[in-house]
Amino acid sequence: MVAEIGDKSEEVVGALSNPLPEGYCGPCYGGMEPASGCCQTCDDVREAYRKKGWSLQNVDDIEQCKREGYGDKLREQSDEGCNIHGHVEVNKVGGNFHFAPGKSFQVHCAR
Protein backbone atom coordinates (compact mmCIF):
# COMPACT_ATOMS: atom_id res chain seq x y z
CA MET A 1 0.00 0.00 0.00
CA VAL A 2 1.30 3.45 -0.90
CA ALA A 3 0.06 6.44 1.06
CA GLU A 4 0.86 10.12 1.16
CA ILE A 5 1.20 12.36 4.21
CA GLY A 6 -2.26 13.43 5.31
CA ASP A 7 -4.04 10.58 3.55
CA LYS A 8 -7.12 9.82 5.62
CA SER A 9 -8.67 7.17 3.40
CA GLU A 10 -10.26 4.16 5.11
CA GLU A 11 -7.55 1.82 3.82
CA VAL A 12 -4.75 3.89 5.36
CA VAL A 13 -6.54 4.60 8.63
CA GLY A 14 -7.53 0.92 8.99
CA ALA A 15 -3.99 -0.26 8.34
CA LEU A 16 -2.62 2.16 10.93
CA SER A 17 -5.21 1.33 13.58
CA ASN A 18 -4.75 -2.45 13.13
CA PRO A 19 -1.03 -3.00 12.61
CA LEU A 20 0.10 -6.53 11.83
CA PRO A 21 1.72 -8.40 14.72
CA GLU A 22 5.52 -8.69 14.74
CA GLY A 23 6.63 -11.65 12.63
CA TYR A 24 3.27 -11.94 10.86
CA CYS A 25 3.36 -14.23 7.83
CA GLY A 26 0.08 -14.25 5.93
CA PRO A 27 -1.08 -17.38 4.10
CA CYS A 28 -1.23 -17.50 0.29
CA TYR A 29 -4.24 -19.88 0.33
CA GLY A 30 -2.63 -22.43 -1.97
CA GLY A 31 -1.39 -19.88 -4.51
CA MET A 32 2.23 -19.74 -5.66
CA GLU A 33 4.08 -18.24 -2.71
CA PRO A 34 6.56 -15.40 -3.23
CA ALA A 35 10.24 -15.80 -2.25
CA SER A 36 9.42 -14.69 1.31
CA GLY A 37 6.80 -17.46 1.62
CA CYS A 38 4.28 -14.96 2.98
CA CYS A 39 1.38 -13.08 1.44
CA GLN A 40 1.12 -9.94 3.56
CA THR A 41 -1.46 -8.07 1.47
CA CYS A 42 -4.48 -8.82 -0.69
CA ASP A 43 -2.37 -7.89 -3.73
CA ASP A 44 0.16 -10.55 -2.68
CA VAL A 45 -2.59 -13.18 -2.54
CA ARG A 46 -4.02 -12.03 -5.88
CA GLU A 47 -0.56 -12.26 -7.47
CA ALA A 48 0.00 -15.73 -5.96
CA TYR A 49 -3.30 -16.88 -7.47
CA ARG A 50 -2.47 -15.28 -10.84
CA LYS A 51 0.88 -17.09 -10.98
CA LYS A 52 -0.90 -20.38 -10.31
CA GLY A 53 -3.45 -19.62 -13.05
CA TRP A 54 -6.34 -19.45 -10.59
CA SER A 55 -9.08 -16.86 -10.29
CA LEU A 56 -9.78 -15.27 -6.94
CA GLN A 57 -13.41 -16.19 -6.32
CA ASN A 58 -14.41 -15.10 -2.81
CA VAL A 59 -12.27 -12.30 -1.44
CA ASP A 60 -14.40 -12.21 1.73
CA ASP A 61 -12.79 -15.50 2.80
CA ILE A 62 -9.25 -14.10 2.59
CA GLU A 63 -8.09 -12.31 5.73
CA GLN A 64 -5.77 -9.89 3.92
CA CYS A 65 -8.55 -8.81 1.55
CA LYS A 66 -11.05 -8.46 4.41
CA ARG A 67 -8.55 -6.32 6.34
CA GLU A 68 -8.02 -4.03 3.32
CA GLY A 69 -11.72 -3.86 2.38
CA TYR A 70 -11.06 -5.22 -1.12
CA GLY A 71 -14.46 -6.94 -1.35
CA ASP A 72 -16.23 -3.66 -0.62
CA LYS A 73 -14.24 -1.94 -3.38
CA LEU A 74 -15.25 -4.66 -5.85
CA ARG A 75 -18.92 -4.37 -4.87
CA GLU A 76 -18.80 -0.57 -5.31
CA GLN A 77 -17.50 -1.00 -8.87
CA SER A 78 -19.74 -3.93 -9.86
CA ASP A 79 -22.41 -1.74 -11.50
CA GLU A 80 -19.95 0.53 -13.30
CA GLY A 81 -19.55 0.34 -17.01
CA CYS A 82 -19.92 2.15 -20.29
CA ASN A 83 -22.17 1.90 -23.30
CA ILE A 84 -20.33 2.77 -26.48
CA HIS A 85 -22.24 3.50 -29.65
CA GLY A 86 -20.88 4.46 -33.05
CA HIS A 87 -19.52 3.30 -36.36
CA VAL A 88 -16.01 2.39 -37.42
CA GLU A 89 -15.14 1.96 -41.08
CA VAL A 90 -12.12 -0.27 -41.67
CA ASN A 91 -10.78 -2.67 -44.26
CA LYS A 92 -11.84 -6.28 -43.83
CA VAL A 93 -9.03 -7.76 -41.73
CA GLY A 94 -8.84 -10.01 -38.70
CA GLY A 95 -8.40 -8.30 -35.37
CA ASN A 96 -9.97 -6.92 -32.23
CA PHE A 97 -10.89 -3.52 -30.85
CA HIS A 98 -10.12 -2.76 -27.23
CA PHE A 99 -11.61 0.20 -25.41
CA ALA A 100 -9.72 1.15 -22.26
CA PRO A 101 -11.01 4.22 -20.41
CA GLY A 102 -8.01 4.32 -18.09
CA LYS A 103 -8.23 1.42 -15.67
CA SER A 104 -8.22 -2.24 -16.49
CA PHE A 105 -9.73 -5.06 -14.50
CA GLN A 106 -8.73 -8.55 -15.45
CA VAL A 107 -10.13 -11.83 -14.21
CA HIS A 108 -8.19 -15.01 -14.78
CA CYS A 109 -10.45 -18.01 -15.21
CA ALA A 110 -9.30 -21.51 -14.34
CA ARG A 111 -9.59 -23.90 -17.25
C-alpha positions in Angstrom: 0.0 0.0 0.0 1.3 3.5 -0.9 0.1 6.4 1.1 0.9 10.1 1.2 1.2 12.4 4.2 -2.3 13.4 5.3 -4.0 10.6 3.5 -7.1 9.8 5.6 -8.7 7.2 3.4 -10.3 4.2 5.1 -7.6 1.8 3.8 -4.7 3.9 5.4 -6.5 4.6 8.6 -7.5 0.9 9.0 -4.0 -0.3 8.3 -2.6 2.2 10.9 -5.2 1.3 13.6 -4.8 -2.4 13.1 -1.0 -3.0 12.6 0.1 -6.5 11.8 1.7 -8.4 14.7 5.5 -8.7 14.7 6.6 -11.6 12.6 3.3 -11.9 10.9 3.4 -14.2 7.8 0.1 -14.2 5.9 -1.1 -17.4 4.1 -1.2 -17.5 0.3 -4.2 -19.9 0.3 -2.6 -22.4 -2.0 -1.4 -19.9 -4.5 2.2 -19.7 -5.7 4.1 -18.2 -2.7 6.6 -15.4 -3.2 10.2 -15.8 -2.2 9.4 -14.7 1.3 6.8 -17.5 1.6 4.3 -15.0 3.0 1.4 -13.1 1.4 1.1 -9.9 3.6 -1.5 -8.1 1.5 -4.5 -8.8 -0.7 -2.4 -7.9 -3.7 0.2 -10.5 -2.7 -2.6 -13.2 -2.5 -4.0 -12.0 -5.9 -0.6 -12.3 -7.5 0.0 -15.7 -6.0 -3.3 -16.9 -7.5 -2.5 -15.3 -10.8 0.9 -17.1 -11.0 -0.9 -20.4 -10.3 -3.5 -19.6 -13.0 -6.3 -19.5 -10.6 -9.1 -16.9 -10.3 -9.8 -15.3 -6.9 -13.4 -16.2 -6.3 -14.4 -15.1 -2.8 -12.3 -12.3 -1.4 -14.4 -12.2 1.7 -12.8 -15.5 2.8 -9.2 -14.1 2.6 -8.1 -12.3 5.7 -5.8 -9.9 3.9 -8.6 -8.8 1.5 -11.0 -8.5 4.4 -8.6 -6.3 6.3 -8.0 -4.0 3.3 -11.7 -3.9 2.4 -11.1 -5.2 -1.1 -14.5 -6.9 -1.4 -16.2 -3.7 -0.6 -14.2 -1.9 -3.4 -15.2 -4.7 -5.9 -18.9 -4.4 -4.9 -18.8 -0.6 -5.3 -17.5 -1.0 -8.9 -19.7 -3.9 -9.9 -22.4 -1.7 -11.5 -20.0 0.5 -13.3 -19.5 0.3 -17.0 -19.9 2.1 -20.3 -22.2 1.9 -23.3 -20.3 2.8 -26.5 -22.2 3.5 -29.6 -20.9 4.5 -33.0 -19.5 3.3 -36.4 -16.0 2.4 -37.4 -15.1 2.0 -41.1 -12.1 -0.3 -41.7 -10.8 -2.7 -44.3 -11.8 -6.3 -43.8 -9.0 -7.8 -41.7 -8.8 -10.0 -38.7 -8.4 -8.3 -35.4 -10.0 -6.9 -32.2 -10.9 -3.5 -30.8 -10.1 -2.8 -27.2 -11.6 0.2 -25.4 -9.7 1.2 -22.3 -11.0 4.2 -20.4 -8.0 4.3 -18.1 -8.2 1.4 -15.7 -8.2 -2.2 -16.5 -9.7 -5.1 -14.5 -8.7 -8.5 -15.5 -10.1 -11.8 -14.2 -8.2 -15.0 -14.8 -10.4 -18.0 -15.2 -9.3 -21.5 -14.3 -9.6 -23.9 -17.2 
